[in-house]
Structures are given as structure tokens and as C-alpha cells.
Amino acid sequence: IVGIPLLILVGILYLIFVIMAALRANNGIYWKYPLSIEFIK
């Protein structure tokens, strides 16, 4: 009951973050994805 709506929500958030990153990259701004884990610094 919880899994499918959560999967849909994550997919929508992913698309929004990709669009935001593309717009900022087009302006020459580095954009870090929210809630991402940096393994290598």
C-alpha cells in the first residue's frame, strides 16, 4: 500500500531534480543533488 505511491513520488522528485540541475548547468552553476551522499571528496 505504501510502496507504489512512494515509488511514484521518488520518480517525480527525480525528474524535478534533473530539470533543476540541467537549468543550473546551462547557466554555468554547479548544483549538488539534495539528499545525496558524497563518497569521494
N, CA, C and O atoms as CSV, one atom per row, in Angstrom:
chain,resi,resn,atom,element,x,y,z
A,1,ILE,N,N,0.831,-1.194,0.000
A,1,ILE,CA,C,0.000,0.000,0.000
A,1,ILE,C,C,0.875,1.257,0.000
A,1,ILE,O,O,0.510,2.262,-0.609
A,2,VAL,N,N,2.004,1.210,0.664
A,2,VAL,CA,C,2.864,2.385,0.769
A,2,VAL,C,C,3.895,2.417,-0.356
A,2,VAL,O,O,4.311,3.493,-0.783
A,3,GLY,N,N,4.305,1.257,-0.834
A,3,GLY,CA,C,5.420,1.174,-1.768
A,3,GLY,C,C,5.182,1.840,-3.109
A,3,GLY,O,O,6.047,2.568,-3.596
A,4,ILE,N,N,4.035,1.608,-3.712
A,4,ILE,CA,C,3.786,2.138,-5.055
A,4,ILE,C,C,3.668,3.666,-5.053
A,4,ILE,O,O,4.287,4.304,-5.905
A,5,PRO,N,N,2.908,4.288,-4.142
A,5,PRO,CA,C,2.893,5.760,-4.124
A,5,PRO,C,C,4.271,6.357,-3.818
A,5,PRO,O,O,4.634,7.400,-4.362
A,6,LEU,N,N,5.027,5.697,-2.956
A,6,LEU,CA,C,6.369,6.180,-2.646
A,6,LEU,C,C,7.266,6.099,-3.872
A,6,LEU,O,O,8.060,7.007,-4.116
A,7,LEU,N,N,7.150,5.036,-4.637
A,7,LEU,CA,C,7.929,4.887,-5.867
A,7,LEU,C,C,7.562,5.973,-6.873
A,7,LEU,O,O,8.442,6.528,-7.530
A,8,ILE,N,N,6.301,6.274,-6.996
A,8,ILE,CA,C,5.858,7.336,-7.903
A,8,ILE,C,C,6.392,8.688,-7.439
A,8,ILE,O,O,6.845,9.488,-8.258
A,9,LEU,N,N,6.345,8.948,-6.140
A,9,LEU,CA,C,6.847,10.205,-5.594
A,9,LEU,C,C,8.346,10.360,-5.840
A,9,LEU,O,O,8.802,11.441,-6.212
A,10,VAL,N,N,9.103,9.306,-5.639
A,10,VAL,CA,C,10.551,9.356,-5.868
A,10,VAL,C,C,10.840,9.613,-7.345
A,10,VAL,O,O,11.757,10.368,-7.670
A,11,GLY,N,N,10.080,9.004,-8.232
A,11,GLY,CA,C,10.265,9.233,-9.663
A,11,GLY,C,C,9.989,10.672,-10.057
A,11,GLY,O,O,10.720,11.249,-10.862
A,12,ILE,N,N,8.941,11.255,-9.496
A,12,ILE,CA,C,8.613,12.654,-9.794
A,12,ILE,C,C,9.696,13.582,-9.254
A,12,ILE,O,O,10.107,14.519,-9.938
A,13,LEU,N,N,10.162,13.329,-8.031
A,13,LEU,CA,C,11.235,14.147,-7.457
A,13,LEU,C,C,12.513,14.036,-8.275
A,13,LEU,O,O,13.222,15.027,-8.455
A,14,TYR,N,N,12.813,12.841,-8.772
A,14,TYR,CA,C,13.997,12.642,-9.603
A,14,TYR,C,C,13.906,13.503,-10.860
A,14,TYR,O,O,14.878,14.161,-11.230
A,15,LEU,N,N,12.753,13.503,-11.515
A,15,LEU,CA,C,12.588,14.314,-12.722
A,15,LEU,C,C,12.738,15.801,-12.417
A,15,LEU,O,O,13.349,16.536,-13.193
A,16,ILE,N,N,12.189,16.244,-11.301
A,16,ILE,CA,C,12.308,17.656,-10.924
A,16,ILE,C,C,13.768,18.018,-10.671
A,16,ILE,O,O,14.231,19.069,-11.115
A,17,PHE,N,N,14.497,17.156,-9.963
A,17,PHE,CA,C,15.905,17.439,-9.670
A,17,PHE,C,C,16.752,17.444,-10.936
A,17,PHE,O,O,17.670,18.256,-11.050
A,18,VAL,N,N,16.469,16.562,-11.886
A,18,VAL,CA,C,17.215,16.536,-13.144
A,18,VAL,C,C,16.973,17.824,-13.924
A,18,VAL,O,O,17.909,18.395,-14.483
A,19,ILE,N,N,15.736,18.282,-13.965
A,19,ILE,CA,C,15.428,19.525,-14.675
A,19,ILE,C,C,16.109,20.713,-14.002
A,19,ILE,O,O,16.660,21.579,-14.681
A,20,MET,N,N,16.074,20.757,-12.667
A,20,MET,CA,C,16.735,21.853,-11.953
A,20,MET,C,C,18.241,21.842,-12.195
A,20,MET,O,O,18.843,22.897,-12.394
A,21,ALA,N,N,18.848,20.668,-12.179
A,21,ALA,CA,C,20.289,20.568,-12.416
A,21,ALA,C,C,20.630,20.987,-13.837
A,21,ALA,O,O,21.644,21.651,-14.053
A,22,ALA,N,N,19.809,20.615,-14.807
A,22,ALA,CA,C,20.070,20.987,-16.197
A,22,ALA,C,C,19.973,22.498,-16.385
A,22,ALA,O,O,20.788,23.086,-17.095
A,23,LEU,N,N,18.995,23.123,-15.764
A,23,LEU,CA,C,18.857,24.575,-15.883
A,23,LEU,C,C,20.043,25.294,-15.251
A,23,LEU,O,O,20.544,26.274,-15.802
A,24,ARG,N,N,20.489,24.812,-14.105
A,24,ARG,CA,C,21.632,25.460,-13.458
A,24,ARG,C,C,22.922,25.196,-14.221
A,24,ARG,O,O,23.773,26.082,-14.306
A,25,ALA,N,N,23.085,24.014,-14.772
A,25,ALA,CA,C,24.284,23.717,-15.556
A,25,ALA,C,C,24.318,24.575,-16.817
A,25,ALA,O,O,25.392,24.969,-17.271
A,26,ASN,N,N,23.169,24.859,-17.375
A,26,ASN,CA,C,23.098,25.719,-18.551
A,26,ASN,C,C,23.581,27.128,-18.222
A,26,ASN,O,O,24.126,27.813,-19.087
A,27,ASN,N,N,23.387,27.562,-16.984
A,27,ASN,CA,C,23.853,28.878,-16.545
A,27,ASN,C,C,25.278,28.836,-16.002
A,27,ASN,O,O,25.798,29.864,-15.571
A,28,GLY,N,N,25.912,27.679,-16.014
A,28,GLY,CA,C,27.284,27.553,-15.546
A,28,GLY,C,C,27.412,27.414,-14.045
A,28,GLY,O,O,28.487,27.656,-13.496
A,29,ILE,N,N,26.353,27.036,-13.373
A,29,ILE,CA,C,26.354,26.904,-11.915
A,29,ILE,C,C,26.394,25.425,-11.551
A,29,ILE,O,O,25.604,24.628,-12.058
A,30,TYR,N,N,27.331,25.065,-10.658
A,30,TYR,CA,C,27.383,23.681,-10.176
A,30,TYR,C,C,26.263,23.478,-9.175
A,30,TYR,O,O,26.069,24.302,-8.282
A,31,TRP,N,N,25.526,22.387,-9.317
A,31,TRP,CA,C,24.393,22.113,-8.430
A,31,TRP,C,C,24.527,20.711,-7.877
A,31,TRP,O,O,24.644,19.741,-8.625
A,32,LYS,N,N,24.508,20.617,-6.560
A,32,LYS,CA,C,24.604,19.325,-5.878
A,32,LYS,C,C,23.204,18.803,-5.612
A,32,LYS,O,O,22.348,19.530,-5.108
A,33,TYR,N,N,22.973,17.547,-5.950
A,33,TYR,CA,C,21.665,16.950,-5.713
A,33,TYR,C,C,21.374,16.908,-4.214
A,33,TYR,O,O,22.248,16.537,-3.430
A,34,PRO,N,N,20.165,17.282,-3.804
A,34,PRO,CA,C,19.828,17.188,-2.385
A,34,PRO,C,C,19.725,15.731,-1.941
A,34,PRO,O,O,19.376,14.854,-2.732
A,35,LEU,N,N,20.024,15.490,-0.708
A,35,LEU,CA,C,19.962,14.158,-0.096
A,35,LEU,C,C,20.925,13.169,-0.731
A,35,LEU,O,O,20.732,11.959,-0.613
A,36,SER,N,N,21.964,13.665,-1.406
A,36,SER,CA,C,22.936,12.751,-1.997
A,36,SER,C,C,24.107,12.562,-1.035
A,36,SER,O,O,24.421,13.448,-0.240
A,37,ILE,N,N,24.740,11.412,-1.117
A,37,ILE,CA,C,25.864,11.075,-0.249
A,37,ILE,C,C,27.146,11.230,-1.055
A,37,ILE,O,O,27.275,10.661,-2.139
A,38,GLU,N,N,28.091,11.998,-0.527
A,38,GLU,CA,C,29.372,12.180,-1.203
A,38,GLU,C,C,30.335,11.101,-0.724
A,38,GLU,O,O,30.789,11.127,0.420
A,39,PHE,N,N,30.642,10.159,-1.599
A,39,PHE,CA,C,31.564,9.090,-1.244
A,39,PHE,C,C,33.013,9.527,-1.412
A,39,PHE,O,O,33.878,9.134,-0.630
A,40,ILE,N,N,33.279,10.338,-2.429
A,40,ILE,CA,C,34.635,10.810,-2.709
A,40,ILE,C,C,34.611,12.331,-2.682
A,40,ILE,O,O,33.776,12.961,-3.331
A,41,LYS,N,N,35.534,12.911,-1.926
A,41,LYS,CA,C,35.596,14.377,-1.876
A,41,LYS,C,C,36.839,14.876,-2.571
A,41,LYS,O,O,37.068,16.084,-2.634
